[in-house]
Amino acid sequence: MSAIHPSSVPAPVAARWRRRPPELAVAEASRTGLRRHLGRLDLTAIGVGSMVGAGIFVTTGVAAATKAGPAIMLSFVLAGAICMLAALCYSELAAMVPVSGSAYTYTYATLGEVVAFIVGWDLLLEFVVAGSAVAIGWSGMLDATLQDLFGFHLPHAIAAPPSAGGVVNLPAILLLVGLVAVLVRGVRLTAKAAKWLVGVTIGVLVLVVVVGATDVDPGNWTPFTPFGGSGIVSGAALAFFAFLGFDIVATSAEETERPQRDVPFGIIASVAIATVLYVAVSGVLTGLAPYTTLNNPAPVATALSAAGSPWITHVILVGSVVALTKGALMIFYGQTRLLFAMSRDRLLPEGLSHTDPRTGTPNRATVVLAILAIAIAGFLSIDTVAELVNVGALFAFSLVAIGVLVLRVLEPDRERPFRTPLVPLVPLLAIGGCVWLATTLAGLTWVRFLVWMAIGLAIYLLYGRSRSTLVARRPVPVPDAPR
């Protein structure tokens, strides 16, 4: 193969957009950092581990009680369908650009550097806040478990943020410190921990469905849609939080042994498994107890206990703590790889892309993000942060779908190891679904999001634009992409 200019798009177009072609991204990644240890099972475990956690053990009850009622089952179907459409778009780009960074990297290859930075900045918000939200949920679940097993409550001063009358959420902080200790030891340990934790979580959920199904009272499903059709959509927007995480599979591509084949499989399989689990558990949950009673930190245990199965609440609570631990670990893993990718491209300080020579992990990025997550989890409430996660994800998913459409026009003949079916229909439906859910979010959420985006744009213009690898370093010639 001969050395050529790294883009098949005319040079003026590439220069004007500052697009980084897929083969250049792969070539640059091959010269730095991460090690390929992950297989198909690892990726599926990472995806399921990222999604099946706080959403199923906490968000399910909140969404049923305040948004959709028993129709939360339909909300999960709707949210899962929109996520699957986005997942198909992710899969095409992940197979073409098997590099860390997820939507940030894909947008760099399709819509250009400035949009890519905004997406990356948005995803940093999503991941940091999501990890913090799961840590907050974990703290509440730990308190409920201690109360159930030992009759002991954590002191309110060290288990609640100032907005809830406490001083600091110490359990959430300690969880994040423990996760850092695992992450800095390498991706192999992280993947092994994820597989074990996912196995425990799925086992607990199967037990919930099997035991709970025998005590379901169909009367609790009436009225089925107490908040009407708009409640189903609002429930889907909140339930969308439960599906966040499949994009972490995409950001694992640079550490995957066969990324072109295994990353699309891991993305699609994890979304499908999570959707089935969410619908089954939410159906049992709302059938066991009136939906109005489920707005609490441990709705699954509450429903099973109310149905006359108090013995299983011990198992459920312990399983919930395990599931939330796993969810926080996977989200935290994803955000470190995103910050690593942006720093390697010099859009953020390059020192954060440094990897430990013994483990191949970006330890500096891990520590910086841990400090941010600790500040959020220790001093804010989960209500404040959850919707911020959703709006960030919907924004990123929409741009990935747009990126698929753009690259199909700009480079129609490029090899695509995985092709999104029914283009342009699937990307357009993904965009429409994301916009639809986004319109249901609170106005204050949008204000906070736009402020964060404005900060990110200022950082790009004042720092990243002039230091970018596309400007500061002349791109080296790279081989033709396989055709």
N, C-alpha and C positions, 0 to 999 in steps of 0.2 A: 504493500500500500504506500502511496506517495504522500509526501507532506504537502498540505494545501492550506489555504486560508480556512479558519475554523468554522465558517458559516457558509451555508449554501444560499443564504439570502443576500441580495445585492448589498455591497458594503455601505452605501449611504443610508439604507434603511437600518441596518444593524447599528451603525454609528449613531444615528439620530435617536434610536430607541435605547441604545446601550443594552442590546440583547446579548446574553451570553449563550451561544449555541450549546446544545446538549453534549456534543463530543468534547467541547472545551471544558465544560464543568467536570466531566468524567476524567479528563486528562489531568486537570489541576488536583482533583481529589486523590488521584493515584499517587501523587507525590507527597501527600501529607497524611498524617494522623491516624485514623481509626483502623481497626483490624476486623477482618471478615470471619466471624464465628457463628453466625445465626443461620438456622435452617427454617423450613416451612412450619414445623411444629412450634419452634420458638416464636416466629412472627405471629402465628395465630394466637398463641398464649399471650403475647404482648398486647395484641388488639383486644382480645376478650378481657384481659386483665385491666386494660385502660378503661373499658366501657362498663363492665359489670362490677360496680362498686357502690359508690355513693348514690348513683341514680336509682338502683334497684332497691337499696335498703333505706334510703331517706327520701329522695325526690319523688318516688312513686306515691308515697302517702301524701306528701304536700300537694302534688299535682291533682290527685284524686279529690282531696278535701277542699281545695280552693279554686280549681280550674274546671275540671271535667266530670267529677263524680265517677260512677262506674264506667263511663265511656272513656276513661283513661286508657282502656285497652285499645280503643280506636286511635287515641292520641299517639300511642306507641307505634301502632301500625303506620300512621301517617308520618311520624318522625323517622321511623325506620326506612320507609320507602324513599323519603327525600335523601336520607343519608346514603342509601344504596345507589341512588342516581349519582350523588357526588362521589361515592366510592369508585364507581365505574370510570369516572373522569380521572380521579386520582390514579387509578391503576394504569391507564394509558401513559400518563406522564411519568409515573414512578418507574415503569419498565424502560422508558426511553432515557431517563435521567436518574440512574441508580446512585444518587448522592444524598448525603445528609441535608436536611433543610425543609423537606416536605413542600408545602405550597409556596414557600419563599423561593426555593430553588426552581420550581416549575415556572413560577411567574417570571423569574429572571430570564428563562429561556424563551418566553412567549411574549410577555408584555413589556419587558424592559426593566432597567435597574430601579428607577424611582418607584414604580408600582411594586416591584419586588421588595424594596426596603419597607414600604408601607405595610405590605402583607406580613413580612417578617416581624415588624414592630407590633402589628396587630396580634400575631400568633404568640409573641412573647407575653403580651397581656393575657391572652387566653390561657396559655399553659401555666403561667405563674399564679394567676388568680384561681384557675381550676385546681391546681395542686394545693393551694391554700384552703380552698373551699372543702376539698376532701379531708384535709387535715383537721379543719374545724368540725366536720361531720364525725370524724374518727374520735375526736375528743368527747363529743356528746354521746357517741355509742359506747365508748369505754366507761363513761360515768354510769350509763344505764346498765351495763354488764356488771360492774362492781356492785351496784345496788341490788341487782337481781341475784347474784351469786353469794354476796357476803353482807348485804344490807348496809353497805358503806357508800356514802356520797363523797365525791371530791369536794374540798372546800370551794365555795363559789368564787372567792377572791382569786384563786389560781386556776379556775376552770372556765372562766367567762371573760369576754373583752369588756372594756370600760362602758361601751354602749349598752351592755346587758347587766350593768351593776357590779362587774368584777374588776380586777386589776390587769390580769394577763391570762391568756389561754395557754398555760404551761404544758399540758399534755400534747397539744398540737405542735408546739415548738420542739418538744422532745422527740416526737415522731419524725419531724423533718431532719433533725440532727442524726437520728438513726438511719434514715434513708441515705443521707450523704455518705455515711460510713460504708454502706453497701455499694453505692454507685462508684465510689472512687477506687474500689477494688477490681473493677473491670466488668465488661459486658457479659462474660460467661457466668459470673456469679449472679448478676442481675437477671439474666434469662432463666437460670436454674431456679432462683427464688420465685420468679413469675410463674413458672410451670407448676410448682408445688402449691402456691397460693391460689392459682386459678383452679386447680383440681379440688382443693378444699371448698372453694366458693361454689363451684358447680354442684358438688355433692350436697352442700347445704341447701341450695335452691331446688334441686330435685326432691330433697326431703320435704321442703316446704310445700311443693306442689302435690306430692303424693299424700302426705298427711293432711294437708289443708283441704284437698278436694273432697275428702269424705265428709267434711263438716260444712261445706258451702251451703248457705241459705239463699236460694234464688230471690227471695224477697228483698235482700240487700241490694239487688241490682235494679230495683224499682224506686224512683224513676231512674232510667238508664242514662238520660242526658239532662240532669237537673239544671245545667247552665246553658243548654241549647247547643246548636252547631258551633257557635263562636267559642264555646267552652272547650270543644274538642280541639279547635285550632290553637287556642291559648294553652291548653294542656300539652299539645304537641310542641309548642315553642319552649315551654318549661322542660318537657321531657327530652327535648333535644340535648340538654345538658347531659343526660344519661348516655348519649351515643358518642360523646366527644372522646376521641382516643384512637379511632381507626387511622387517623392521619399520623399517629405516632409510629404505626407500622411503616408508613412511607418514609419517615425520617430515619428509620433503621436501615435503609437500603444500603448505605455505605458500609455497614457491618454485616451484610448478608452474603452468604457464599454464592448463591445463584439469584441475584436480585431480579433479573428480567422475568423469571418464572415464579419465584416464591413470593415476591412482594405483592403482586396482584392477587395471588391466592390468599395470602394472609389478610389483606384488606377486605376482600369480599366475604371470606369465610367468617371473619370476626364480626362483621356487621350482621350477617345472617344469624349467627348463633346468638348474639346479643338481642336481636329483635324477638326471636322465639322465646327466650328466657323472660324478657320484659313483659310480653303479652301474657304468658302463662302465669307468672307471679302476680301481675296486677289483677288478672281475672280472679285468682284464688283470694287475693288480699281483699278486694272489694266484695267478694262473696262471703267472706268470713265475718266481716264487721261493717257497720254502717260507714259510708265514706266520710261522714262528718267527724268521725273519731280518729282519723288517721293522720291528722296534722300534728305530729310529734316526732322526736328524734329517732324513735325505733318503731315505725308503723308495722313492720312485719311481725315482730314479737308481740306487739299490742294486739293485732288481729288474731293470731294463733292462741294467745292467752284468753281472749274474750270468747273464743270458740270452744273453750274447755280443754285445751291442750297445753296446760302450763309447763309440762315437763320439757316440751320442745323449745320453749322460749330460751332456756339456757343454751341449747345448741345454736339457735338462731342468733342470739346476741354475740356469742363467741365467733360464729361464722361471719357475722357482720363486721366485727373488728378486723378479722383476717382479710375480708374483701376490701375494706377501705384502706388497709395497709398496702395491699397489692395495687389498688387504683392510684394511690398517691405515689407509689414507687414508679409506676409506668409513666405517669404524667410528668414527674420530675425528670425521668430519663429523657423523655421527648424534648423538654425545654432546654436541657443542656446541649443536646445535639443541634438544636436550632441556633442557639447562641454561638456554638462552635462554628457553624457554617457561615453565619453573618460576619463573625470576626475574622475567619479565614479569608473572606472576600474583602476585608478591611473597611467594611461599611460601619463597623463598630471596632473598638480597640483590638488590634491584632493579637495582643498578648493573651486575650481570652481564648484563643484557638490553640494555645499550647497544650500538648498531650503528654501525659506521664510516660516516660520511656519504658517503664516496667509493665504497665497495664494497658497503655494505649487509650486512656480515658482523658477527657478534657476537664481536669480537676479544677482549674481556675474558674472556668465557667460554672462548674457545679457549685463552688463555694459562693460566688457572687449571687447566683440565683437563689441559693439557700437563704442568704441574708434577706433578700427581698421577700421571699415566701414567709419567712419567720416573722417579719414585720407585719405582714398582712394577716397571717393566721393567728398571731398572738394578740392582735389589738382590734380586729374588725369582726363583724358578725357575718354569718353565711348568707343572710338575706341581701346584704350590700353587694356581695361579690358574684352571686350565681348568674344574674342576668348579664353582667359584663362579659362573662365567659361565652354566653350564647351569641351575643351580637358579634363578638370577634370571630367565632367559628363560622357563622352564617356569611360574613363578609369574605372570609378566606375561601370557603367552599364555592361561593359564586365566582370568584376570580379564577379559581382552578378550572371551572367549567368553561369560562370565557377563554382561558388559555388553550384548552383543547380545540375550540373552534378556530381561534387565531392561527394556531400552528397547522391545523389541517389546510388552511388557506395559504399560508406562507410557504409551507414545506410539505406539500401533499404526497411527495414520493419518498419521504423519509421512512426508514424501516421502523415499524411499531411492533415490538414483541407481543404487546397486548393492545387490542383496538377496542375502544369504547363502542358498543353496538348502537345502531340507529342514530348516528350523527347526521343532522344536528338536533334531533328530537330529544335525546337523553340529556345532553348539556343544557338545552333550553328549559327542559322541565326541572332540572336541578337548580338552575338560576331562578326560575319562577317560584319554586317551592321555598327556596331560601329567602327570597324577597317577601313572600307571603308570610312566613313565620316572623320575619324581622319586624313587620308592621304591627305585630301584636305586643312588642316590647314597650316598656314604659318610656316616656319622654326623657326622664332624668337619666336613664341608662344611655340613651343616645347622646345626651350632652356630655356625659363622662367619656364616652367612647370618642366623640369628636375632639374633645380636649386632648386625649391621649394621642390621637392621630396627628393633631397639630404639633404636639411636642415632638413626635417622631419625624415629621416633615422638616421641622427646624433643625433637628440633629442631622438629618441627611444633607440638607443644603449647606449647613455650616461645617460639617465634619466629614461625613461619608462620601459625598460626591467627589471631592478633590483627592481623597485617599484611596478610592476604589481600585481594585486590582486591574480593572479595565482601563484605568487612566495612568496609575502610578507605575504599572509594569506593562511593558509591551507584550501582548499575548504571544506565546511561542507557537510555531506551527504544530499541528497535531494531525494524526492520521484521519483519513476519511472515516466517517461513521459507517458501520456495516450496512450494506444495502440488501 
